[in-house]
């Protein structure tokens, strides 16, 4: 199982979109500063995740979300958060 996820920086409130097969490990990596692209922006809150059966499907969805990252579609996506946040 793979996941596309959206994180929000608690430091600067910006968003990060990614994909992974292990969401718990990836959250720990981000919050420990082990991801170069967001190293000094943590801590992070997981605000959205979406499961996929294949890595290819997850990558395609990640690209789709990144294309509309600052638009209305992105805002609707993060507002439909239906799970308890993980810090």
ROFIMI-947840 format. One record per atom (N, C-alpha, C): residue number from 1; atom name; x, y, z. Coordinates in steps of 0.02 Angstrom, whole numbers, padded with zeros to 5 digits. Layout:
# ROFIMI-947840
{kemar NUM,CA,{X,Y,Z}} ...
This chain:
# ROFIMI-947840
{kemar 1,N,{00042,-00059,00000}} {kemar 1,CA,{00000,00000,00000}} {kemar 1,C,{00044,00062,00000}} {kemar 2,N,{00024,00111,-00039}} {kemar 2,CA,{00059,00175,-00043}} {kemar 2,C,{00011,00231,-00025}} {kemar 3,N,{00039,00287,-00004}} {kemar 3,CA,{-00002,00344,00017}} {kemar 3,C,{00025,00407,-00015}} {kemar 4,N,{-00021,00450,-00035}} {kemar 4,CA,{-00005,00520,-00050}} {kemar 4,C,{-00026,00558,00012}} {kemar 5,N,{00016,00604,00034}} {kemar 5,CA,{00002,00640,00096}} {kemar 5,C,{00016,00714,00088}} {kemar 6,N,{-00017,00753,00130}} {kemar 6,CA,{-00005,00825,00133}} {kemar 6,C,{00012,00842,00204}} {kemar 7,N,{00068,00876,00213}} {kemar 7,CA,{00089,00900,00278}} {kemar 7,C,{00082,00976,00280}} {kemar 8,N,{00071,01001,00340}} {kemar 8,CA,{00074,01074,00349}} {kemar 8,C,{00126,01089,00402}} {kemar 9,N,{00170,01135,00385}} {kemar 9,CA,{00222,01157,00432}} {kemar 9,C,{00189,01197,00488}} {kemar 10,N,{00204,01179,00549}} {kemar 10,CA,{00179,01217,00606}} {kemar 10,C,{00220,01280,00617}} {kemar 11,N,{00276,01285,00582}} {kemar 11,CA,{00321,01343,00588}} {kemar 11,C,{00300,01399,00541}} {kemar 12,N,{00290,01383,00476}} {kemar 12,CA,{00274,01435,00428}} {kemar 12,C,{00207,01424,00393}} {kemar 13,N,{00169,01372,00412}} {kemar 13,CA,{00102,01356,00387}} {kemar 13,C,{00100,01336,00313}} {kemar 14,N,{00158,01324,00282}} {kemar 14,CA,{00160,01303,00213}} {kemar 14,C,{00147,01228,00208}} {kemar 15,N,{00129,01206,00147}} {kemar 15,CA,{00111,01137,00136}} {kemar 15,C,{00166,01099,00099}} {kemar 16,N,{00168,01034,00110}} {kemar 16,CA,{00214,00990,00076}} {kemar 16,C,{00173,00929,00053}} {kemar 17,N,{00181,00909,-00010}} {kemar 17,CA,{00145,00851,-00038}} {kemar 17,C,{00197,00798,-00055}} {kemar 18,N,{00184,00736,-00036}} {kemar 18,CA,{00230,00682,-00051}} {kemar 18,C,{00194,00615,-00056}} {kemar 19,N,{00233,00562,-00068}} {kemar 19,CA,{00205,00494,-00069}} {kemar 19,C,{00254,00449,-00032}} {kemar 20,N,{00228,00394,-00005}} {kemar 20,CA,{00268,00347,00033}} {kemar 20,C,{00232,00281,00041}} {kemar 21,N,{00269,00230,00059}} {kemar 21,CA,{00239,00166,00076}} {kemar 21,C,{00234,00157,00152}} {kemar 22,N,{00265,00202,00189}} {kemar 22,CA,{00265,00198,00262}} {kemar 22,C,{00254,00268,00291}} {kemar 23,N,{00192,00285,00302}} {kemar 23,CA,{00175,00353,00323}} {kemar 23,C,{00204,00371,00392}} {kemar 24,N,{00205,00323,00437}} {kemar 24,CA,{00232,00337,00504}} {kemar 24,C,{00306,00353,00502}} {kemar 25,N,{00344,00312,00465}} {kemar 25,CA,{00416,00324,00458}} {kemar 25,C,{00429,00391,00423}} {kemar 26,N,{00391,00405,00372}} {kemar 26,CA,{00401,00467,00334}} {kemar 26,C,{00387,00528,00378}} {kemar 27,N,{00335,00525,00419}} {kemar 27,CA,{00321,00580,00465}} {kemar 27,C,{00379,00591,00513}} {kemar 28,N,{00405,00537,00540}} {kemar 28,CA,{00462,00542,00585}} {kemar 28,C,{00522,00573,00550}} {kemar 29,N,{00535,00552,00488}} {kemar 29,CA,{00590,00580,00449}} {kemar 29,C,{00581,00655,00440}} {kemar 30,N,{00522,00676,00421}} {kemar 30,CA,{00509,00747,00410}} {kemar 30,C,{00519,00786,00475}} {kemar 31,N,{00491,00761,00529}} {kemar 31,CA,{00495,00797,00593}} {kemar 31,C,{00565,00796,00623}} {kemar 32,N,{00607,00750,00603}} {kemar 32,CA,{00677,00747,00626}} {kemar 32,C,{00724,00786,00581}} {kemar 33,N,{00697,00816,00528}} {kemar 33,CA,{00738,00855,00482}} {kemar 33,C,{00777,00814,00433}} {kemar 34,N,{00756,00753,00419}} {kemar 34,CA,{00792,00708,00374}} {kemar 34,C,{00771,00715,00301}} {kemar 35,N,{00726,00761,00287}} {kemar 35,CA,{00705,00774,00219}} {kemar 35,C,{00732,00842,00199}} {kemar 36,N,{00777,00844,00150}} {kemar 36,CA,{00811,00906,00131}} {kemar 36,C,{00763,00962,00112}} {kemar 37,N,{00710,00946,00077}} {kemar 37,CA,{00666,00998,00051}} {kemar 37,C,{00628,01035,00106}} {kemar 38,N,{00620,01005,00164}} {kemar 38,CA,{00582,01037,00218}} {kemar 38,C,{00620,01036,00284}} {kemar 39,N,{00685,01031,00280}} {kemar 39,CA,{00727,01021,00339}} {kemar 39,C,{00714,01069,00397}} {kemar 40,N,{00709,01133,00384}} {kemar 40,CA,{00702,01182,00437}} {kemar 40,C,{00632,01209,00446}} {kemar 41,N,{00582,01172,00422}} {kemar 41,CA,{00513,01196,00425}} {kemar 41,C,{00469,01160,00474}} {kemar 42,N,{00495,01110,00509}} {kemar 42,CA,{00455,01070,00555}} {kemar 42,C,{00444,01106,00620}} {kemar 43,N,{00401,01079,00662}} {kemar 43,CA,{00367,01014,00655}} {kemar 43,C,{00309,01018,00605}} {kemar 44,N,{00286,00959,00585}} {kemar 44,CA,{00234,00953,00535}} {kemar 44,C,{00173,00918,00563}} {kemar 45,N,{00117,00935,00533}} {kemar 45,CA,{00054,00901,00549}} {kemar 45,C,{00029,00868,00485}} {kemar 46,N,{00011,00805,00490}} {kemar 46,CA,{-00018,00769,00433}} {kemar 46,C,{-00090,00791,00428}} {kemar 47,N,{-00108,00822,00371}} {kemar 47,CA,{-00176,00847,00364}} {kemar 47,C,{-00217,00809,00312}} {kemar 48,N,{-00184,00767,00272}} {kemar 48,CA,{-00220,00729,00221}} {kemar 48,C,{-00179,00668,00202}} {kemar 49,N,{-00213,00612,00191}} {kemar 49,CA,{-00180,00553,00163}} {kemar 49,C,{-00231,00515,00121}} {kemar 50,N,{-00206,00484,00068}} {kemar 50,CA,{-00248,00448,00022}} {kemar 50,C,{-00212,00384,00002}} {kemar 51,N,{-00243,00326,00011}} {kemar 51,CA,{-00209,00262,-00004}} {kemar 51,C,{-00213,00243,-00078}} {kemar 52,N,{-00162,00207,-00101}} {kemar 52,CA,{-00159,00182,-00169}} {kemar 52,C,{-00129,00112,-00169}} {kemar 53,N,{-00151,00071,-00215}} {kemar 53,CA,{-00126,00002,-00219}} {kemar 53,C,{-00057,00000,-00251}} {kemar 54,N,{-00041,00047,-00294}} {kemar 54,CA,{00024,00045,-00328}} {kemar 54,C,{00062,00111,-00319}} {kemar 55,N,{00127,00106,-00323}} {kemar 55,CA,{00170,00166,-00318}} {kemar 55,C,{00157,00213,-00376}} {kemar 56,N,{00148,00184,-00436}} {kemar 56,CA,{00136,00225,-00495}} {kemar 56,C,{00073,00268,-00487}} {kemar 57,N,{00019,00238,-00461}} {kemar 57,CA,{-00043,00275,-00449}} {kemar 57,C,{-00032,00331,-00398}} {kemar 58,N,{00007,00317,-00346}} {kemar 58,CA,{00021,00368,-00295}} {kemar 58,C,{00062,00425,-00325}} {kemar 59,N,{00110,00410,-00367}} {kemar 59,CA,{00151,00462,-00398}} {kemar 59,C,{00109,00506,-00443}} {kemar 60,N,{00065,00475,-00482}} {kemar 60,CA,{00021,00514,-00526}} {kemar 60,C,{-00024,00560,-00486}} {kemar 61,N,{-00051,00535,-00432}} {kemar 61,CA,{-00095,00577,-00390}} {kemar 61,C,{-00055,00633,-00357}} {kemar 62,N,{00005,00619,-00334}} {kemar 62,CA,{00048,00670,-00305}} {kemar 62,C,{00060,00727,-00355}} {kemar 63,N,{00076,00709,-00417}} {kemar 63,CA,{00087,00759,-00469}} {kemar 63,C,{00024,00800,-00481}} {kemar 64,N,{-00034,00766,-00481}} {kemar 64,CA,{-00097,00801,-00492}} {kemar 64,C,{-00109,00852,-00437}} {kemar 65,N,{-00099,00832,-00375}} {kemar 65,CA,{-00110,00877,-00318}} {kemar 65,C,{-00061,00936,-00322}} {kemar 66,N,{00001,00923,-00340}} {kemar 66,CA,{00051,00977,-00344}} {kemar 66,C,{00033,01027,-00399}} {kemar 67,N,{00000,01005,-00452}} {kemar 67,CA,{-00020,01051,-00505}} {kemar 67,C,{-00071,01103,-00481}} {kemar 68,N,{-00114,01083,-00434}} {kemar 68,CA,{-00162,01133,-00410}} {kemar 68,C,{-00151,01151,-00337}} {kemar 69,N,{-00089,01153,-00316}} {kemar 69,CA,{-00070,01162,-00246}} {kemar 69,C,{-00096,01227,-00216}} {kemar 70,N,{-00099,01281,-00252}} {kemar 70,CA,{-00121,01344,-00222}} {kemar 70,C,{-00191,01365,-00244}} {kemar 71,N,{-00226,01322,-00280}} {kemar 71,CA,{-00292,01340,-00305}} {kemar 71,C,{-00349,01315,-00262}} {kemar 72,N,{-00409,01326,-00286}} {kemar 72,CA,{-00469,01306,-00250}} {kemar 72,C,{-00474,01230,-00241}} {kemar 73,N,{-00452,01192,-00291}} {kemar 73,CA,{-00455,01119,-00285}} {kemar 73,C,{-00413,01095,-00227}} {kemar 74,N,{-00355,01126,-00218}} {kemar 74,CA,{-00311,01107,-00162}} {kemar 74,C,{-00344,01124,-00096}} {kemar 75,N,{-00375,01182,-00092}} {kemar 75,CA,{-00409,01203,-00030}} {kemar 75,C,{-00465,01155,-00012}} {kemar 76,N,{-00504,01134,-00063}} {kemar 76,CA,{-00558,01086,-00051}} {kemar 76,C,{-00530,01019,-00026}} {kemar 77,N,{-00475,00999,-00055}} {kemar 77,CA,{-00444,00935,-00036}} {kemar 77,C,{-00423,00935,00037}} {kemar 78,N,{-00390,00987,00060}} {kemar 78,CA,{-00366,00988,00129}} {kemar 78,C,{-00423,01000,00178}} {kemar 79,N,{-00478,01030,00155}} {kemar 79,CA,{-00536,01041,00199}} {kemar 79,C,{-00575,00977,00209}} {kemar 80,N,{-00568,00927,00166}} {kemar 80,CA,{-00604,00865,00174}} {kemar 80,C,{-00569,00816,00220}} {kemar 81,N,{-00520,00840,00257}} {kemar 81,CA,{-00483,00799,00306}} {kemar 81,C,{-00533,00763,00351}} {kemar 82,N,{-00531,00696,00349}} {kemar 82,CA,{-00579,00656,00388}} {kemar 82,C,{-00545,00610,00438}} {kemar 83,N,{-00484,00624,00457}} {kemar 83,CA,{-00450,00582,00505}} {kemar 83,C,{-00418,00625,00558}} {kemar 84,N,{-00400,00595,00613}} {kemar 84,CA,{-00367,00631,00667}} {kemar 84,C,{-00296,00649,00647}} {kemar 85,N,{-00276,00712,00657}} {kemar 85,CA,{-00208,00732,00638}} {kemar 85,C,{-00155,00693,00677}} {kemar 86,N,{-00099,00683,00644}} {kemar 86,CA,{-00041,00650,00675}} {kemar 86,C,{00015,00701,00676}} {kemar 87,N,{00046,00711,00733}} {kemar 87,CA,{00101,00759,00737}} {kemar 87,C,{00166,00722,00740}} 
